[in-house]
Amino acid sequence: MKIVNTPVRGSLLFILLPLILTGFVTKAQYVEKERDDTVRIYCQTRFDTLEAKKALARGTGAIKGVAFTRPVTGTYGFKSPLVKRMFANKMKVFLFPLTPYMEEYISLKKKKEKPKKLRYVYMDPNAWRFRLEAITNSDGEFTFPDMKPGKYYVKGILNWTTTGYYNEYTGSGYDGYGQINYFERKYYDVNHADLLEEYVEVKEEGEVVKIKLK
């Protein structure tokens, strides 16, 4: 019987060499970090926790409101007063004491924040913590009871959807009169998010202030 010696050492090295090189390359790789082009804007005014806590202490007044928007009409996005109101159903409403910090924050949001350019205004976590919340009913009504005299900022985001359609070309054919083009109607949804906001002042204990949050 003739025994043939197989060159195991060379074959094994041939198999292991790519693995060794791959492992070496993997360890040597430098992973480039993702770019973060976000511009973060913060208030210069210091948030006063004691002031906010005092403003939200229990009182005998109340703020009652109704939250609604009007659908955009026309090419230029005009909200006509003749269009039927769309009431905020089960929307969360936030109330903040109108402190100097909150005034600066609101101003920065309106003047500086541009999401398309990745410019965002950030709220102090403590300012977010000192707030009251209410939920609207199906008629958009909400109430903040036990309010002290003072100035407040009330806001909510009303999400709603519109549906549109277009005719998509699907092909052509012929009949006795010539060519016919065929179309299929396609539907699509457009999501909207309207900021509803209002400034409120309770002037004295026991006063009930009524507002329209729109």
N, C-alpha and C positions, 0 to 999 in steps of 0.2 A: 504494500500500500504506500502510495506516495503522499507525503504530507507537504502542503504548501503553506508557508508562513506569510500571513497577511500583514502588510505594513500598518498596524493599528495606530502607532504613534502619529504617523503623518496624517491619517484620516481623522483622528480625534482632534488634532490641531487645526485641521481644515474646518471642522465643524465649530470648534470653540472660538476660533479667531474672530469671526463676525460678531459673536456675542460679547466678547471682551471689548472689541472696538466700540460696539454700540453702547455698552455700559459706560465706557470712558467718555464718549461724546455726550451722553445724557447728563452725566455729572458735571460736565464742563459747560453745559448750556446756560446762557443768561436769558431769563424770561423778561421781556420788555413789559413794563407796567402799562395798564390802560391809561389813556389820557383822561384827565379830569379838567375840563374847561369851565366848570361851573363857577360863577362869580357869586360869592356868598356875602350878603349885605346884612349888617346888624345895626341896631339902634345905638346911638351914643348916650342916650338918657338911661340912667340906671333904674332898673325896676325896683320899686319900693314895695316889699312884701307886706309890711305893716299897714301901709296906706290902702292896698288892695283888700286886705283882710277886713279892715274897718269898713270899707265901702260896701262889702257884701254881708255885713252883719244883718241880723233880722230886724225888719221894720214892720210898719202897718200899711204901707202902700202896695200898689200892684201895677204891673204893666200888662195890658191885654192887647193883642194884635191879631192881624190877619195877614198871612204871607201869600203872595201871588206874583205872577209875571204875566206878560202878554207876549204871545208868539210873534216872532219877527215876520214882517210882511214886506214884499217887494224886493227888488234887486239890491237896494242899498241898505238893507237890514233895519228898516224903520219900524219902530213899535207904535202902531196906531192906537190911540185911546179908544177907538171904536171897536177894536178886536176884543173878543170875549176873554175875560180873565182865565188864567190857568192857575188854580189854587194848589198850594204846596201840600200834598197829602203825605202824612207821616214823615215830614222833614224835621231834622234836628235843628233847633235854633240855639245859638250861643249868645250869652250876654257877658260883657266885660265891663268893669269899672273904667270910666274914661279918664284914666290917669295921664300925666304928662308922657309917660313911657308909651301908653297905648296910642296917644295922639301922634307921636312921632312914627310909630310902627305903621299906622294906617296911612300916613302921608308918604312914607317910603314905599309902601306897597303900590300906591297909585302912581308915583312918579318914577320909581327906579326899577321895579320888577318887570322883566321882559322874558317870559319863559322861552320864547323862540331863540333868544340870544343866550340862554342858560344863565340868566340873571335872576336870583331869587332873594327875597327878604325873609330872614329867619326870626322867629319869635323866641324870646327867652322862655325856657321850659317852665319857670316859675310863673310867668305871665299867663301861660296856657293853663296852668293848674288852677289859678284863681279865676274861675268862670262859673256861670250857671247854665244849665241846659234845659230845654223844653222840647216837647214833640208836638207837632201840629196834628189836628184831626183832618178828616177828609175835606173839610171846608177851609183849611188853611189857618184855623184859629189856634192860638196858643196863649198861655198865661205864665207870667213870672210873679208869684205871690210874695208877700212878706218883704217888700222892698223898702229900703231906707231912702230918704231924700238924697238926691245926687244925680250926677250925669253918667249915662251909660251908652255903650256901643253894642247894638244888636245886629247879628248877621246870620245868614244861612245860605246854603248852596242848593238851588233847585235844579235837579237833573230831569230832563225831559227829552223826548224823541219825536222827530218828524219823519214821515215816510214819503219818498218820492219815487218816480219811475222814469224810465227811458225806453226807447224802442231800439232793440239790437238787431242789426242786419244778420239774417241767417242763410241767405242764398237767393237765387233767381230761378225763374222758370219762364215758360212761354205758354200762351194760349192763342186763341184765334185773333186776338187784337195786338199781339206782340209780347214783349218781355214784361214779366211781373217780378217785382222785388218783394221778398218776404221778410217780415220783421217779427220779433218776439218781444213782448213787453217784459221788462225786468224791473224788479222793485229793490229799493235800497233804503236803509235807515241812516239818519243823521242825528248824532247825539249832541245835546246842548247842556251846558252847565251855567246857570245864571246866578250871579252873586246878588243876593238881596240884603240890603243893609239900611240901617236907620240910627240916628242919634236921638236919645231919649233923655228927658230930664223929669225926675220926680221932685216937685218943688216943696212939698210938705208931707208930713206924716198923714196916712190915711187916704192920700190922693190916688185915684185910679187913672192912669194915663193910657189912652188908646192910640195905637199907631197902625200904619200900613207899611208892612215890610215888603218892599218891591224894588 
